[in-house]
Amino acid sequence: MVLLSHDHLWEPPDFAAAVSGGVTAHVVMPFVDVEVWGGAEAFEDTKHREEGNARRAMLAFDRVLSYVEAHPDQTLLVRSVADLFEAKRSGRAGVILGSEGARLVEGSLELLRCYYRMGLRQVQLNWDYPNWVAACQNDVDGADTGLTDFGRELVRDMNRLGMVLDTSHSSHRTRLEVFELSQQPVTHGHAGAKRITNRPQNLTDDELKALAANDGVIGLHFFSRLVNQRGPDAGQAHLEDLYAHIDHVARVAGMQTIALGPDWFPFHPFGGWTREQGYSFVAGLESIDCLPTLTRGLLEHGYRERDVEAILGGNLLRVLQAVLPPD
C-alpha cells in the first residue's frame, strides 16, 4: 500500500496519475491559512488575519469534495481505515482530506467537529505564520511560544475525534510539545532532516528522536530546496539526496519513522508553473505517476524490501490505523 502524507493534487487528471503511480491514498491539503489564489495583495491582507478563514476553507474543501463526488470511479474519500483498504481493493485513488493550517477552526472546537463530520481527517497546525493554535517555524528564540492554551485543547480534541495532527511549518517548541502531548502518533507531513539540508521546516535530531518516541512519522519532501545535500539554493536535487535523508533519519530515529510527503504543487499561486519560477522537485520524481521510479531506486540502492514497503506506505498506515476510526 502506497500512502502519501502531504500533497496538493486534486483534479481528475491527478487522480488518474495517482492510480498509475500505484498510490493507494494521499493527504490532499488545500491552503486555508492565507489567501494564496487572489494575488499578492490578497495574500498580504490575510497573512496575519485569524478570522474569516472558515469560509475560505469551506470553498476549498468544496472544490476537492466536488471532484471526488463527480468521479466515484476514480476516487474515494477516506474517512476510516476501512476506506483505505477499499481504495486499495477497488483501484481508486483515496483522498484523505487535510488542511494546510489550522486557522479554519477560528478558535472553535465546535467548528473542528463540524469539519470532522464533513470528512476532514488531518490538520496541519501552521503554515508560514503563527495563529491562535501555535507558533510557526519562523518564530525562534523568545518568539517561539509553542502551543497556545487553545492549541492544547485542539490537540486533545483531535485525539478524541480521530484526526491526524501534522506539525509541518510549526515551531521547534510547538513540535516538541505536540509530540509529548498527543496520545496518538503525529505526522510531520512534508520535510527532511535538518542535519542534511538546513531549512526551518526540516527536523533536528532532537525533534526526530521525540517524533520517534511518539511513534509518529516524517513525510520526506520531494522539493529540491528541502532535500538537496549541497544546500537549499543548489538547484535540483536527485535520488541520492533523498537517500541521504532516509539514511540519516533511520540512524537517528529508526526506519519506522520514515514516510513520504512529496508536496507536489505544480502551479504556484502567484502565477506560473512551479518549474518556470525556478522551483524544482527531485529529478525523476516530478509528478505522482513517477513513484515507481522511487521504488526501483530504493531497491537498487540496497534497501531491504520490507524497509521499502515501510517507507512507501507501511509506516504511515501504522499511524493512520492508530488515529482514524476503524470503519
C-alpha positions, -999 to 999 in steps of 0.1 A, spaced: 0 0 0 15 34 -11 4 63 11 15 100 9 13 123 39 11 156 21 0 166 -14 -19 193 -33 -30 173 -64 -68 170 -65 -81 174 -101 -93 144 -122 -60 140 -142 -42 140 -108 -64 111 -95 -57 91 -127 -20 98 -124 -21 87 -87 -36 53 -97 -10 48 -125 17 57 -99 5 30 -76 -8 54 -49 -35 39 -26 -43 72 -9 -28 107 -3 -35 135 20 -48 164 -1 -41 197 17 -59 229 4 -42 261 15 -66 277 41 -45 298 65 -40 326 39 -55 337 6 -30 324 -19 -51 325 -51 -61 361 -51 -27 376 -59 -1 393 -37 -24 420 -23 -49 394 -10 -20 374 4 -6 404 23 -41 413 36 -48 378 51 -14 365 62 -20 377 98 -58 375 99 -73 350 123 -110 355 114 -128 348 82 -109 317 74 -138 292 77 -155 305 45 -122 301 26 -117 266 40 -153 256 31 -148 268 -5 -115 249 -8 -130 217 6 -160 221 -17 -137 221 -47 -119 189 -36 -151 171 -25 -170 181 -56 -143 164 -77 -144 133 -56 -182 131 -58 -182 136 -96 -156 109 -102 -166 79 -79 -150 55 -104 -116 72 -98 -116 85 -63 -128 76 -27 -130 100 3 -111 83 31 -129 87 64 -118 55 81 -91 28 80 -117 6 62 -118 32 34 -80 28 29 -84 -9 22 -114 -3 0 -94 22 -21 -67 -5 -24 -92 -32 -33 -111 -11 -59 -80 5 -75 -93 40 -68 -73 70 -55 -81 75 -19 -83 112 -8 -75 119 29 -88 155 33 -64 177 51 -59 214 59 -27 233 54 -30 254 85 -54 255 115 -69 290 112 -100 274 97 -112 265 132 -112 302 142 -107 292 179 -138 270 179 -137 233 187 -173 232 175 -161 242 140 -134 215 143 -161 189 150 -182 201 120 -151 198 97 -146 162 110 -182 153 102 -178 165 66 -147 144 62 -116 164 74 -91 139 88 -58 158 90 -49 192 103 -15 209 99 -13 233 128 5 261 110 15 273 76 42 301 75 26 323 102 17 319 139 -20 316 147 -44 311 176 -32 275 178 6 277 179 39 294 170 52 287 135 86 277 121 96 314 116 92 320 154 125 315 171 141 321 205 117 343 226 91 344 199 87 307 200 58 304 225 48 269 214 12 258 217 -14 282 230 -40 271 256 -65 267 228 -39 247 208 -36 223 237 -74 219 237 -73 213 199 -47 186 202 -68 168 228 -100 171 208 -83 159 176 -71 129 196 -106 122 208 -122 126 173 -96 106 154 -78 133 134 -42 132 124 -20 160 138 6 175 115 34 197 128 48 208 95 57 245 95 52 247 133 79 260 156 105 239 174 88 242 207 54 235 192 67 203 176 81 190 208 50 199 228 27 182 203 49 151 202 47 149 240 11 159 245 -6 138 218 -18 104 229 -17 93 193 11 92 167 18 125 149 30 133 114 55 159 103 40 157 69 65 172 45 101 179 55 135 164 57 164 161 81 179 195 91 213 179 96 213 171 59 196 202 45 194 233 67 158 246 63 134 257 91 108 231 81 133 202 85 136 184 118 166 185 141 180 153 155 163 160 188 130 165 171 134 133 151 140 114 184 110 130 200 88 121 170 100 85 171 92 83 208 56 94 198 56 66 172 50 92 145 64 97 111 81 123 90 69 126 54 100 132 33 96 162 10 104 159 -28 110 197 -31 147 203 -40 152 232 -16 143 210 14 164 179 5 194 189 -16 225 180 4 245 208 -13 222 234 2 187 248 -4 199 270 -33 220 245 -51 195 236 -78 176 204 -85 180 175 -61 185 139 -71 176 105 -57 209 104 -39 198 134 -18 166 116 -8 187 86 2 209 107 24 178 119 43 165 84 46 198 71 59 201 99 84 165 96 98 169 59 100 201 62 120 187 88 144 150 78 147 147 44 131 133 32 97 98 31 112 98 69 113 101 75 76 71 82 52 67 102 20 52 137 18 61 149 -17 41 182 -16 37 184 -54 24 219 -62 29 223 -99 11 256 -101 24 285 -79 -5 306 -65 12 339 -76 13 328 -112 32 305 -135 41 269 -133 65 259 -105 94 250 -127 91 282 -146 98 301 -114 130 282 -106 114 257 -82 121 220 -88 114 186 -74 138 156 -71 149 146 -106 127 117 -117 101 124 -91 84 155 -106 49 140 -106 28 115 -88 29 89 -116 67 88 -112 66 69 -79 77 36 -94 110 53 -101 115 57 -64 106 21 -56 131 8 -81 157 33 -69 153 23 -32 157 -14 -41 187 -7 -63 203 14 -36 202 -16 -14 173 -10 10 156 -42 21 122 -49 6 105 -47 39 120 -13 45 110 -1 11 74 -12 18 75 6 51 88 39 36 63 38 7 33 34 30 36 9 58 48 34 84 21 59 76 -5 31 76 5 23 111 -2 59 121 -35 61 103 -46 28 119 -38 42 153 -57 75 147 -86 71 122 -118 53 131 -116 17 120 -148 19 99 
